[in-house]
């Protein structure tokens, strides 16, 4: 599967396209760059109309 989510870190401003696995990892571990813990609000779907 392609990268379906866009992660937009509210703390450091990092923006990256991620897949569901990485999304889950970021939710569990925090931002990959600044380690700030984030919620699902930091993600938007990259395409389509999927809701969480
Ligand atoms: Zn960050």
mmCIF file of the protein (N, C-alpha, C, O) and its ligand, coordinates in Angstrom:
data_MODEL
# 
_entry.id   MODEL 
# 
loop_
_entity.id 
_entity.type 
_entity.pdbx_number_of_molecules 
1 polymer     1 
2 non-polymer 1 
# 
_entity_poly.entity_id                      1 
_entity_poly.type                           'polypeptide(L)' 
_entity_poly.nstd_linkage                   no 
_entity_poly.nstd_monomer                   no 
_entity_poly.pdbx_seq_one_letter_code       
;(UNK)(UNK)(UNK)(UNK)(UNK)(UNK)(UNK)(UNK)(UNK)(UNK)(UNK)(UNK)(UNK)(UNK)(UNK)(UNK)
(UNK)(UNK)(UNK)(UNK)(UNK)(UNK)(UNK)(UNK)(UNK)(UNK)(UNK)(UNK)(UNK)(UNK)(UNK)(UNK)
(UNK)(UNK)(UNK)(UNK)(UNK)(UNK)(UNK)(UNK)(UNK)(UNK)(UNK)(UNK)(UNK)(UNK)(UNK)(UNK)
(UNK)(UNK)(UNK)(UNK)
;
_entity_poly.pdbx_seq_one_letter_code_can   XXXXXXXXXXXXXXXXXXXXXXXXXXXXXXXXXXXXXXXXXXXXXXXXXXXX 
_entity_poly.pdbx_strand_id                 A 
# 
loop_
_entity_poly_seq.entity_id 
_entity_poly_seq.num 
_entity_poly_seq.mon_id 
_entity_poly_seq.hetero 
1 1  UNK n 
1 2  UNK n 
1 3  UNK n 
1 4  UNK n 
1 5  UNK n 
1 6  UNK n 
1 7  UNK n 
1 8  UNK n 
1 9  UNK n 
1 10 UNK n 
1 11 UNK n 
1 12 UNK n 
1 13 UNK n 
1 14 UNK n 
1 15 UNK n 
1 16 UNK n 
1 17 UNK n 
1 18 UNK n 
1 19 UNK n 
1 20 UNK n 
1 21 UNK n 
1 22 UNK n 
1 23 UNK n 
1 24 UNK n 
1 25 UNK n 
1 26 UNK n 
1 27 UNK n 
1 28 UNK n 
1 29 UNK n 
1 30 UNK n 
1 31 UNK n 
1 32 UNK n 
1 33 UNK n 
1 34 UNK n 
1 35 UNK n 
1 36 UNK n 
1 37 UNK n 
1 38 UNK n 
1 39 UNK n 
1 40 UNK n 
1 41 UNK n 
1 42 UNK n 
1 43 UNK n 
1 44 UNK n 
1 45 UNK n 
1 46 UNK n 
1 47 UNK n 
1 48 UNK n 
1 49 UNK n 
1 50 UNK n 
1 51 UNK n 
1 52 UNK n 
# 
loop_
_struct_asym.id 
_struct_asym.entity_id 
A 1 
B 2 
# 
loop_
_chem_comp.id 
_chem_comp.type 
_chem_comp.mon_nstd_flag 
UNK 'L-peptide linking' . 
ZN  non-polymer         . 
# 
_pdbx_entity_nonpoly.entity_id   2 
_pdbx_entity_nonpoly.name        ? 
_pdbx_entity_nonpoly.comp_id     ZN 
# 
_pdbx_nonpoly_scheme.asym_id         B 
_pdbx_nonpoly_scheme.entity_id       2 
_pdbx_nonpoly_scheme.mon_id          ZN 
_pdbx_nonpoly_scheme.ndb_seq_num     1 
_pdbx_nonpoly_scheme.pdb_seq_num     101 
_pdbx_nonpoly_scheme.auth_seq_num    101 
_pdbx_nonpoly_scheme.pdb_mon_id      ZN 
_pdbx_nonpoly_scheme.auth_mon_id     ZN 
_pdbx_nonpoly_scheme.pdb_strand_id   A 
_pdbx_nonpoly_scheme.pdb_ins_code    . 
# 
loop_
_atom_site.group_PDB 
_atom_site.id 
_atom_site.type_symbol 
_atom_site.label_atom_id 
_atom_site.label_alt_id 
_atom_site.label_comp_id 
_atom_site.label_asym_id 
_atom_site.label_entity_id 
_atom_site.label_seq_id 
_atom_site.pdbx_PDB_ins_code 
_atom_site.Cartn_x 
_atom_site.Cartn_y 
_atom_site.Cartn_z 
_atom_site.occupancy 
_atom_site.B_iso_or_equiv 
_atom_site.pdbx_formal_charge 
_atom_site.auth_seq_id 
_atom_site.auth_comp_id 
_atom_site.auth_asym_id 
_atom_site.auth_atom_id 
_atom_site.pdbx_PDB_model_num 
ATOM   1   N  N  . UNK A 1 1  ? 0.829   -1.206 0.000  1.00 0.00 ? 1   UNK A N  1 
ATOM   2   C  CA . UNK A 1 1  ? 0.000   0.000  0.000  1.00 0.00 ? 1   UNK A CA 1 
ATOM   3   C  C  . UNK A 1 1  ? 0.859   1.249  0.000  1.00 0.00 ? 1   UNK A C  1 
ATOM   4   O  O  . UNK A 1 1  ? 1.968   1.269  0.534  1.00 0.00 ? 1   UNK A O  1 
ATOM   5   N  N  . UNK A 1 2  ? 0.330   2.265  -0.598 1.00 0.00 ? 2   UNK A N  1 
ATOM   6   C  CA . UNK A 1 2  ? 1.063   3.533  -0.654 1.00 0.00 ? 2   UNK A CA 1 
ATOM   7   C  C  . UNK A 1 2  ? 0.982   4.246  0.701  1.00 0.00 ? 2   UNK A C  1 
ATOM   8   O  O  . UNK A 1 2  ? 0.303   3.795  1.624  1.00 0.00 ? 2   UNK A O  1 
ATOM   9   N  N  . UNK A 1 3  ? 1.669   5.332  0.785  1.00 0.00 ? 3   UNK A N  1 
ATOM   10  C  CA . UNK A 1 3  ? 1.627   6.134  1.993  1.00 0.00 ? 3   UNK A CA 1 
ATOM   11  C  C  . UNK A 1 3  ? 0.301   6.877  2.057  1.00 0.00 ? 3   UNK A C  1 
ATOM   12  O  O  . UNK A 1 3  ? 0.038   7.782  1.264  1.00 0.00 ? 3   UNK A O  1 
ATOM   13  N  N  . UNK A 1 4  ? -0.494  6.495  2.976  1.00 0.00 ? 4   UNK A N  1 
ATOM   14  C  CA . UNK A 1 4  ? -1.878  6.951  2.965  1.00 0.00 ? 4   UNK A CA 1 
ATOM   15  C  C  . UNK A 1 4  ? -2.141  8.101  3.915  1.00 0.00 ? 4   UNK A C  1 
ATOM   16  O  O  . UNK A 1 4  ? -3.211  8.707  3.873  1.00 0.00 ? 4   UNK A O  1 
ATOM   17  N  N  . UNK A 1 5  ? -1.187  8.406  4.762  1.00 0.00 ? 5   UNK A N  1 
ATOM   18  C  CA . UNK A 1 5  ? -1.416  9.457  5.739  1.00 0.00 ? 5   UNK A CA 1 
ATOM   19  C  C  . UNK A 1 5  ? -0.332  10.521 5.631  1.00 0.00 ? 5   UNK A C  1 
ATOM   20  O  O  . UNK A 1 5  ? 0.803   10.251 5.238  1.00 0.00 ? 5   UNK A O  1 
ATOM   21  N  N  . UNK A 1 6  ? -0.718  11.720 5.987  1.00 0.00 ? 6   UNK A N  1 
ATOM   22  C  CA . UNK A 1 6  ? 0.270   12.785 6.114  1.00 0.00 ? 6   UNK A CA 1 
ATOM   23  C  C  . UNK A 1 6  ? 0.391   13.121 7.597  1.00 0.00 ? 6   UNK A C  1 
ATOM   24  O  O  . UNK A 1 6  ? -0.574  13.492 8.265  1.00 0.00 ? 6   UNK A O  1 
ATOM   25  N  N  . UNK A 1 7  ? 1.617   12.973 8.076  1.00 0.00 ? 7   UNK A N  1 
ATOM   26  C  CA . UNK A 1 7  ? 1.896   13.336 9.463  1.00 0.00 ? 7   UNK A CA 1 
ATOM   27  C  C  . UNK A 1 7  ? 2.403   14.765 9.500  1.00 0.00 ? 7   UNK A C  1 
ATOM   28  O  O  . UNK A 1 7  ? 3.326   15.127 8.770  1.00 0.00 ? 7   UNK A O  1 
ATOM   29  N  N  . UNK A 1 8  ? 1.803   15.564 10.345 1.00 0.00 ? 8   UNK A N  1 
ATOM   30  C  CA . UNK A 1 8  ? 2.201   16.965 10.481 1.00 0.00 ? 8   UNK A CA 1 
ATOM   31  C  C  . UNK A 1 8  ? 2.450   17.213 11.960 1.00 0.00 ? 8   UNK A C  1 
ATOM   32  O  O  . UNK A 1 8  ? 1.514   17.393 12.738 1.00 0.00 ? 8   UNK A O  1 
ATOM   33  N  N  . UNK A 1 9  ? 3.709   17.219 12.334 1.00 0.00 ? 9   UNK A N  1 
ATOM   34  C  CA . UNK A 1 9  ? 4.050   17.326 13.745 1.00 0.00 ? 9   UNK A CA 1 
ATOM   35  C  C  . UNK A 1 9  ? 3.671   18.698 14.286 1.00 0.00 ? 9   UNK A C  1 
ATOM   36  O  O  . UNK A 1 9  ? 4.103   19.715 13.743 1.00 0.00 ? 9   UNK A O  1 
ATOM   37  N  N  . UNK A 1 10 ? 2.878   18.743 15.337 1.00 0.00 ? 10  UNK A N  1 
ATOM   38  C  CA . UNK A 1 10 ? 2.473   20.022 15.913 1.00 0.00 ? 10  UNK A CA 1 
ATOM   39  C  C  . UNK A 1 10 ? 3.601   20.707 16.669 1.00 0.00 ? 10  UNK A C  1 
ATOM   40  O  O  . UNK A 1 10 ? 3.511   21.894 16.983 1.00 0.00 ? 10  UNK A O  1 
ATOM   41  N  N  . UNK A 1 11 ? 4.652   19.972 16.960 1.00 0.00 ? 11  UNK A N  1 
ATOM   42  C  CA . UNK A 1 11 ? 5.745   20.515 17.756 1.00 0.00 ? 11  UNK A CA 1 
ATOM   43  C  C  . UNK A 1 11 ? 6.884   21.053 16.905 1.00 0.00 ? 11  UNK A C  1 
ATOM   44  O  O  . UNK A 1 11 ? 7.280   22.210 17.050 1.00 0.00 ? 11  UNK A O  1 
ATOM   45  N  N  . UNK A 1 12 ? 7.411   20.216 16.016 1.00 0.00 ? 12  UNK A N  1 
ATOM   46  C  CA . UNK A 1 12 ? 8.581   20.628 15.239 1.00 0.00 ? 12  UNK A CA 1 
ATOM   47  C  C  . UNK A 1 12 ? 8.235   20.979 13.797 1.00 0.00 ? 12  UNK A C  1 
ATOM   48  O  O  . UNK A 1 12 ? 9.087   21.458 13.049 1.00 0.00 ? 12  UNK A O  1 
ATOM   49  N  N  . UNK A 1 13 ? 6.986   20.740 13.409 1.00 0.00 ? 13  UNK A N  1 
ATOM   50  C  CA . UNK A 1 13 ? 6.572   21.132 12.073 1.00 0.00 ? 13  UNK A CA 1 
ATOM   51  C  C  . UNK A 1 13 ? 6.948   20.153 10.989 1.00 0.00 ? 13  UNK A C  1 
ATOM   52  O  O  . UNK A 1 13 ? 6.728   20.423 9.808  1.00 0.00 ? 13  UNK A O  1 
ATOM   53  N  N  . UNK A 1 14 ? 7.511   19.022 11.363 1.00 0.00 ? 14  UNK A N  1 
ATOM   54  C  CA . UNK A 1 14 ? 7.843   18.003 10.381 1.00 0.00 ? 14  UNK A CA 1 
ATOM   55  C  C  . UNK A 1 14 ? 6.584   17.544 9.655  1.00 0.00 ? 14  UNK A C  1 
ATOM   56  O  O  . UNK A 1 14 ? 5.521   17.382 10.253 1.00 0.00 ? 14  UNK A O  1 
ATOM   57  N  N  . UNK A 1 15 ? 6.733   17.344 8.362  1.00 0.00 ? 15  UNK A N  1 
ATOM   58  C  CA . UNK A 1 15 ? 5.600   16.860 7.596  1.00 0.00 ? 15  UNK A CA 1 
ATOM   59  C  C  . UNK A 1 15 ? 6.079   15.728 6.723  1.00 0.00 ? 15  UNK A C  1 
ATOM   60  O  O  . UNK A 1 15 ? 7.035   15.882 5.962  1.00 0.00 ? 15  UNK A O  1 
ATOM   61  N  N  . UNK A 1 16 ? 5.419   14.589 6.827  1.00 0.00 ? 16  UNK A N  1 
ATOM   62  C  CA . UNK A 1 16 ? 5.867   13.459 6.024  1.00 0.00 ? 16  UNK A CA 1 
ATOM   63  C  C  . UNK A 1 16 ? 4.701   12.532 5.716  1.00 0.00 ? 16  UNK A C  1 
ATOM   64  O  O  . UNK A 1 16 ? 3.732   12.428 6.469  1.00 0.00 ? 16  UNK A O  1 
ATOM   65  N  N  . UNK A 1 17 ? 4.835   11.875 4.592  1.00 0.00 ? 17  UNK A N  1 
ATOM   66  C  CA . UNK A 1 17 ? 3.835   10.885 4.213  1.00 0.00 ? 17  UNK A CA 1 
ATOM   67  C  C  . UNK A 1 17 ? 4.220   9.545  4.818  1.00 0.00 ? 17  UNK A C  1 
ATOM   68  O  O  . UNK A 1 17 ? 5.363   9.101  4.708  1.00 0.00 ? 17  UNK A O  1 
ATOM   69  N  N  . UNK A 1 18 ? 3.252   8.912  5.454  1.00 0.00 ? 18  UNK A N  1 
ATOM   70  C  CA . UNK A 1 18 ? 3.523   7.649  6.133  1.00 0.00 ? 18  UNK A CA 1 
ATOM   71  C  C  . UNK A 1 18 ? 2.435   6.640  5.793  1.00 0.00 ? 18  UNK A C  1 
ATOM   72  O  O  . UNK A 1 18 ? 1.342   7.004  5.358  1.00 0.00 ? 18  UNK A O  1 
ATOM   73  N  N  . UNK A 1 19 ? 2.749   5.388  5.997  1.00 0.00 ? 19  UNK A N  1 
ATOM   74  C  CA . UNK A 1 19 ? 1.731   4.357  5.849  1.00 0.00 ? 19  UNK A CA 1 
ATOM   75  C  C  . UNK A 1 19 ? 1.150   4.016  7.222  1.00 0.00 ? 19  UNK A C  1 
ATOM   76  O  O  . UNK A 1 19 ? 1.549   4.584  8.238  1.00 0.00 ? 19  UNK A O  1 
ATOM   77  N  N  . UNK A 1 20 ? 0.219   3.097  7.232  1.00 0.00 ? 20  UNK A N  1 
ATOM   78  C  CA . UNK A 1 20 ? -0.502  2.808  8.475  1.00 0.00 ? 20  UNK A CA 1 
ATOM   79  C  C  . UNK A 1 20 ? 0.426   2.294  9.567  1.00 0.00 ? 20  UNK A C  1 
ATOM   80  O  O  . UNK A 1 20 ? 0.228   2.598  10.743 1.00 0.00 ? 20  UNK A O  1 
ATOM   81  N  N  . UNK A 1 21 ? 1.435   1.518  9.186  1.00 0.00 ? 21  UNK A N  1 
ATOM   82  C  CA . UNK A 1 21 ? 2.366   0.981  10.178 1.00 0.00 ? 21  UNK A CA 1 
ATOM   83  C  C  . UNK A 1 21 ? 3.173   2.091  10.840 1.00 0.00 ? 21  UNK A C  1 
ATOM   84  O  O  . UNK A 1 21 ? 3.333   2.117  12.060 1.00 0.00 ? 21  UNK A O  1 
ATOM   85  N  N  . UNK A 1 22 ? 3.675   2.997  10.024 1.00 0.00 ? 22  UNK A N  1 
ATOM   86  C  CA . UNK A 1 22 ? 4.457   4.108  10.579 1.00 0.00 ? 22  UNK A CA 1 
ATOM   87  C  C  . UNK A 1 22 ? 3.574   5.032  11.410 1.00 0.00 ? 22  UNK A C  1 
ATOM   88  O  O  . UNK A 1 22 ? 3.993   5.569  12.436 1.00 0.00 ? 22  UNK A O  1 
ATOM   89  N  N  . UNK A 1 23 ? 2.343   5.201  10.940 1.00 0.00 ? 23  UNK A N  1 
ATOM   90  C  CA . UNK A 1 23 ? 1.403   6.011  11.707 1.00 0.00 ? 23  UNK A CA 1 
ATOM   91  C  C  . UNK A 1 23 ? 1.226   5.428  13.110 1.00 0.00 ? 23  UNK A C  1 
ATOM   92  O  O  . UNK A 1 23 ? 1.277   6.153  14.104 1.00 0.00 ? 23  UNK A O  1 
ATOM   93  N  N  . UNK A 1 24 ? 1.020   4.123  13.179 1.00 0.00 ? 24  UNK A N  1 
ATOM   94  C  CA . UNK A 1 24 ? 0.843   3.474  14.473 1.00 0.00 ? 24  UNK A CA 1 
ATOM   95  C  C  . UNK A 1 24 ? 2.091   3.621  15.329 1.00 0.00 ? 24  UNK A C  1 
ATOM   96  O  O  . UNK A 1 24 ? 2.016   3.795  16.545 1.00 0.00 ? 24  UNK A O  1 
ATOM   97  N  N  . UNK A 1 25 ? 3.234   3.547  14.669 1.00 0.00 ? 25  UNK A N  1 
ATOM   98  C  CA . UNK A 1 25 ? 4.497   3.668  15.390 1.00 0.00 ? 25  UNK A CA 1 
ATOM   99  C  C  . UNK A 1 25 ? 4.670   5.074  15.962 1.00 0.00 ? 25  UNK A C  1 
ATOM   100 O  O  . UNK A 1 25 ? 5.111   5.242  17.100 1.00 0.00 ? 25  UNK A O  1 
ATOM   101 N  N  . UNK A 1 26 ? 4.322   6.069  15.173 1.00 0.00 ? 26  UNK A N  1 
ATOM   102 C  CA . UNK A 1 26 ? 4.423   7.453  15.648 1.00 0.00 ? 26  UNK A CA 1 
ATOM   103 C  C  . UNK A 1 26 ? 3.436   7.703  16.783 1.00 0.00 ? 26  UNK A C  1 
ATOM   104 O  O  . UNK A 1 26 ? 3.760   8.396  17.747 1.00 0.00 ? 26  UNK A O  1 
ATOM   105 N  N  . UNK A 1 27 ? 2.255   7.150  16.674 1.00 0.00 ? 27  UNK A N  1 
ATOM   106 C  CA . UNK A 1 27 ? 1.274   7.301  17.755 1.00 0.00 ? 27  UNK A CA 1 
ATOM   107 C  C  . UNK A 1 27 ? 1.782   6.674  19.043 1.00 0.00 ? 27  UNK A C  1 
ATOM   108 O  O  . UNK A 1 27 ? 1.514   7.174  20.135 1.00 0.00 ? 27  UNK A O  1 
ATOM   109 N  N  . UNK A 1 28 ? 2.516   5.580  18.908 1.00 0.00 ? 28  UNK A N  1 
ATOM   110 C  CA . UNK A 1 28 ? 3.014   4.883  20.083 1.00 0.00 ? 28  UNK A CA 1 
ATOM   111 C  C  . UNK A 1 28 ? 4.286   5.522  20.637 1.00 0.00 ? 28  UNK A C  1 
ATOM   112 O  O  . UNK A 1 28 ? 4.472   5.611  21.851 1.00 0.00 ? 28  UNK A O  1 
ATOM   113 N  N  . UNK A 1 29 ? 5.159   5.965  19.728 1.00 0.00 ? 29  UNK A N  1 
ATOM   114 C  CA . UNK A 1 29 ? 6.504   6.384  20.135 1.00 0.00 ? 29  UNK A CA 1 
ATOM   115 C  C  . UNK A 1 29 ? 6.699   7.894  20.109 1.00 0.00 ? 29  UNK A C  1 
ATOM   116 O  O  . UNK A 1 29 ? 7.620   8.413  20.739 1.00 0.00 ? 29  UNK A O  1 
ATOM   117 N  N  . UNK A 1 30 ? 5.844   8.595  19.391 1.00 0.00 ? 30  UNK A N  1 
ATOM   118 C  CA . UNK A 1 30 ? 6.008   10.029 19.247 1.00 0.00 ? 30  UNK A CA 1 
ATOM   119 C  C  . UNK A 1 30 ? 6.657   10.365 17.917 1.00 0.00 ? 30  UNK A C  1 
ATOM   120 O  O  . UNK A 1 30 ? 7.017   9.479  17.142 1.00 0.00 ? 30  UNK A O  1 
ATOM   121 N  N  . UNK A 1 31 ? 6.801   11.653 17.666 1.00 0.00 ? 31  UNK A N  1 
ATOM   122 C  CA . UNK A 1 31 ? 7.397   12.138 16.425 1.00 0.00 ? 31  UNK A CA 1 
ATOM   123 C  C  . UNK A 1 31 ? 8.787   11.543 16.215 1.00 0.00 ? 31  UNK A C  1 
ATOM   124 O  O  . UNK A 1 31 ? 9.592   11.498 17.146 1.00 0.00 ? 31  UNK A O  1 
ATOM   125 N  N  . UNK A 1 32 ? 9.065   11.095 15.019 1.00 0.00 ? 32  UNK A N  1 
ATOM   126 C  CA . UNK A 1 32 ? 10.358  10.473 14.756 1.00 0.00 ? 32  UNK A CA 1 
ATOM   127 C  C  . UNK A 1 32 ? 11.507  11.460 14.870 1.00 0.00 ? 32  UNK A C  1 
ATOM   128 O  O  . UNK A 1 32 ? 12.654  11.053 15.056 1.00 0.00 ? 32  UNK A O  1 
ATOM   129 N  N  . UNK A 1 33 ? 11.221  12.737 14.762 1.00 0.00 ? 33  UNK A N  1 
ATOM   130 C  CA . UNK A 1 33 ? 12.279  13.742 14.811 1.00 0.00 ? 33  UNK A CA 1 
ATOM   131 C  C  . UNK A 1 33 ? 12.449  14.329 16.206 1.00 0.00 ? 33  UNK A C  1 
ATOM   132 O  O  . UNK A 1 33 ? 13.568  14.413 16.712 1.00 0.00 ? 33  UNK A O  1 
ATOM   133 N  N  . UNK A 1 34 ? 11.346  14.735 16.831 1.00 0.00 ? 34  UNK A N  1 
ATOM   134 C  CA . UNK A 1 34 ? 11.482  15.457 18.093 1.00 0.00 ? 34  UNK A CA 1 
ATOM   135 C  C  . UNK A 1 34 ? 10.956  14.657 19.287 1.00 0.00 ? 34  UNK A C  1 
ATOM   136 O  O  . UNK A 1 34 ? 11.065  15.093 20.433 1.00 0.00 ? 34  UNK A O  1 
ATOM   137 N  N  . UNK A 1 35 ? 10.376  13.467 19.003 1.00 0.00 ? 35  UNK A N  1 
ATOM   138 C  CA . UNK A 1 35 ? 9.912   12.578 20.063 1.00 0.00 ? 35  UNK A CA 1 
ATOM   139 C  C  . UNK A 1 35 ? 8.744   13.127 20.859 1.00 0.00 ? 35  UNK A C  1 
ATOM   140 O  O  . UNK A 1 35 ? 8.406   12.591 21.915 1.00 0.00 ? 35  UNK A O  1 
ATOM   141 N  N  . UNK A 1 36 ? 8.131   14.177 20.372 1.00 0.00 ? 36  UNK A N  1 
ATOM   142 C  CA . UNK A 1 36 ? 6.918   14.645 21.018 1.00 0.00 ? 36  UNK A CA 1 
ATOM   143 C  C  . UNK A 1 36 ? 5.801   13.633 20.782 1.00 0.00 ? 36  UNK A C  1 
ATOM   144 O  O  . UNK A 1 36 ? 5.613   13.176 19.655 1.00 0.00 ? 36  UNK A O  1 
ATOM   145 N  N  . UNK A 1 37 ? 5.074   13.285 21.809 1.00 0.00 ? 37  UNK A N  1 
ATOM   146 C  CA . UNK A 1 37 ? 3.962   12.368 21.617 1.00 0.00 ? 37  UNK A CA 1 
ATOM   147 C  C  . UNK A 1 37 ? 2.818   13.106 20.935 1.00 0.00 ? 37  UNK A C  1 
ATOM   148 O  O  . UNK A 1 37 ? 2.513   14.255 21.255 1.00 0.00 ? 37  UNK A O  1 
ATOM   149 N  N  . UNK A 1 38 ? 2.204   12.422 19.999 1.00 0.00 ? 38  UNK A N  1 
ATOM   150 C  CA . UNK A 1 38 ? 1.159   13.039 19.202 1.00 0.00 ? 38  UNK A CA 1 
ATOM   151 C  C  . UNK A 1 38 ? -0.094  12.172 19.232 1.00 0.00 ? 38  UNK A C  1 
ATOM   152 O  O  . UNK A 1 38 ? -0.049  11.003 19.614 1.00 0.00 ? 38  UNK A O  1 
ATOM   153 N  N  . UNK A 1 39 ? -1.182  12.749 18.834 1.00 0.00 ? 39  UNK A N  1 
ATOM   154 C  CA . UNK A 1 39 ? -2.437  12.015 18.730 1.00 0.00 ? 39  UNK A CA 1 
ATOM   155 C  C  . UNK A 1 39 ? -2.800  11.862 17.257 1.00 0.00 ? 39  UNK A C  1 
ATOM   156 O  O  . UNK A 1 39 ? -2.095  12.349 16.373 1.00 0.00 ? 39  UNK A O  1 
ATOM   157 N  N  . UNK A 1 40 ? -3.882  11.197 17.020 1.00 0.00 ? 40  UNK A N  1 
ATOM   158 C  CA . UNK A 1 40 ? -4.328  11.005 15.637 1.00 0.00 ? 40  UNK A CA 1 
ATOM   159 C  C  . UNK A 1 40 ? -4.687  12.326 14.972 1.00 0.00 ? 40  UNK A C  1 
ATOM   160 O  O  . UNK A 1 40 ? -4.820  12.381 13.749 1.00 0.00 ? 40  UNK A O  1 
ATOM   161 N  N  . UNK A 1 41 ? -4.846  13.386 15.751 1.00 0.00 ? 41  UNK A N  1 
ATOM   162 C  CA . UNK A 1 41 ? -5.112  14.698 15.169 1.00 0.00 ? 41  UNK A CA 1 
ATOM   163 C  C  . UNK A 1 41 ? -3.960  15.195 14.327 1.00 0.00 ? 41  UNK A C  1 
ATOM   164 O  O  . UNK A 1 41 ? -4.151  16.055 13.467 1.00 0.00 ? 41  UNK A O  1 
ATOM   165 N  N  . UNK A 1 42 ? -2.752  14.664 14.557 1.00 0.00 ? 42  UNK A N  1 
ATOM   166 C  CA . UNK A 1 42 ? -1.586  15.093 13.806 1.00 0.00 ? 42  UNK A CA 1 
ATOM   167 C  C  . UNK A 1 42 ? -1.533  14.473 12.413 1.00 0.00 ? 42  UNK A C  1 
ATOM   168 O  O  . UNK A 1 42 ? -0.644  14.786 11.621 1.00 0.00 ? 42  UNK A O  1 
ATOM   169 N  N  . UNK A 1 43 ? -2.476  13.604 12.123 1.00 0.00 ? 43  UNK A N  1 
ATOM   170 C  CA . UNK A 1 43 ? -2.482  12.916 10.824 1.00 0.00 ? 43  UNK A CA 1 
ATOM   171 C  C  . UNK A 1 43 ? -3.703  13.313 10.019 1.00 0.00 ? 43  UNK A C  1 
ATOM   172 O  O  . UNK A 1 43 ? -4.806  13.483 10.540 1.00 0.00 ? 43  UNK A O  1 
ATOM   173 N  N  . UNK A 1 44 ? -3.457  13.450 8.733  1.00 0.00 ? 44  UNK A N  1 
ATOM   174 C  CA . UNK A 1 44 ? -4.580  13.575 7.822  1.00 0.00 ? 44  UNK A CA 1 
ATOM   175 C  C  . UNK A 1 44 ? -4.403  12.528 6.735  1.00 0.00 ? 44  UNK A C  1 
ATOM   176 O  O  . UNK A 1 44 ? -3.286  12.088 6.465  1.00 0.00 ? 44  UNK A O  1 
ATOM   177 N  N  . UNK A 1 45 ? -5.474  12.140 6.129  1.00 0.00 ? 45  UNK A N  1 
ATOM   178 C  CA . UNK A 1 45 ? -5.349  11.175 5.042  1.00 0.00 ? 45  UNK A CA 1 
ATOM   179 C  C  . UNK A 1 45 ? -4.802  11.874 3.809  1.00 0.00 ? 45  UNK A C  1 
ATOM   180 O  O  . UNK A 1 45 ? -5.202  12.988 3.472  1.00 0.00 ? 45  UNK A O  1 
ATOM   181 N  N  . UNK A 1 46 ? -3.886  11.197 3.152  1.00 0.00 ? 46  UNK A N  1 
ATOM   182 C  CA . UNK A 1 46 ? -3.191  11.809 2.024  1.00 0.00 ? 46  UNK A CA 1 
ATOM   183 C  C  . UNK A 1 46 ? -4.094  11.942 0.813  1.00 0.00 ? 46  UNK A C  1 
ATOM   184 O  O  . UNK A 1 46 ? -3.926  12.845 -0.006 1.00 0.00 ? 46  UNK A O  1 
ATOM   185 N  N  . UNK A 1 47 ? -5.041  11.047 0.708  1.00 0.00 ? 47  UNK A N  1 
ATOM   186 C  CA . UNK A 1 47 ? -5.926  11.094 -0.456 1.00 0.00 ? 47  UNK A CA 1 
ATOM   187 C  C  . UNK A 1 47 ? -7.239  10.432 -0.114 1.00 0.00 ? 47  UNK A C  1 
ATOM   188 O  O  . UNK A 1 47 ? -7.318  9.623  0.811  1.00 0.00 ? 47  UNK A O  1 
ATOM   189 N  N  . UNK A 1 48 ? -8.246  10.769 -0.848 1.00 0.00 ? 48  UNK A N  1 
ATOM   190 C  CA . UNK A 1 48 ? -9.518  10.111 -0.640 1.00 0.00 ? 48  UNK A CA 1 
ATOM   191 C  C  . UNK A 1 48 ? -10.292 10.721 0.507  1.00 0.00 ? 48  UNK A C  1 
ATOM   192 O  O  . UNK A 1 48 ? -9.946  11.783 1.023  1.00 0.00 ? 48  UNK A O  1 
ATOM   193 N  N  . UNK A 1 49 ? -11.337 10.032 0.890  1.00 0.00 ? 49  UNK A N  1 
ATOM   194 C  CA . UNK A 1 49 ? -12.274 10.555 1.856  1.00 0.00 ? 49  UNK A CA 1 
ATOM   195 C  C  . UNK A 1 49 ? -12.352 9.683  3.105  1.00 0.00 ? 49  UNK A C  1 
ATOM   196 O  O  . UNK A 1 49 ? -13.308 9.753  3.877  1.00 0.00 ? 49  UNK A O  1 
ATOM   197 N  N  . UNK A 1 50 ? -11.328 8.868  3.279  1.00 0.00 ? 50  UNK A N  1 
ATOM   198 C  CA . UNK A 1 50 ? -11.342 7.967  4.423  1.00 0.00 ? 50  UNK A CA 1 
ATOM   199 C  C  . UNK A 1 50 ? -11.369 8.736  5.733  1.00 0.00 ? 50  UNK A C  1 
ATOM   200 O  O  . UNK A 1 50 ? -10.683 9.748  5.869  1.00 0.00 ? 50  UNK A O  1 
ATOM   201 N  N  . UNK A 1 51 ? -12.141 8.277  6.682  1.00 0.00 ? 51  UNK A N  1 
ATOM   202 C  CA . UNK A 1 51 ? -12.174 8.882  8.008  1.00 0.00 ? 51  UNK A CA 1 
ATOM   203 C  C  . UNK A 1 51 ? -11.699 7.867  9.016  1.00 0.00 ? 51  UNK A C  1 
ATOM   204 O  O  . UNK A 1 51 ? -11.698 6.664  8.754  1.00 0.00 ? 51  UNK A O  1 
ATOM   205 N  N  . UNK A 1 52 ? -11.299 8.352  10.157 1.00 0.00 ? 52  UNK A N  1 
ATOM   206 C  CA . UNK A 1 52 ? -10.771 7.434  11.135 1.00 0.00 ? 52  UNK A CA 1 
ATOM   207 C  C  . UNK A 1 52 ? -11.782 6.968  12.124 1.00 0.00 ? 52  UNK A C  1 
ATOM   208 O  O  . UNK A 1 52 ? -11.457 6.180  13.013 1.00 0.00 ? 52  UNK A O  1 
HETATM 209 ZN ZN . ZN  B 2 .  ? 8.242   16.578 15.688 1.00 0.00 ? 101 ZN  A ZN 1 
# 
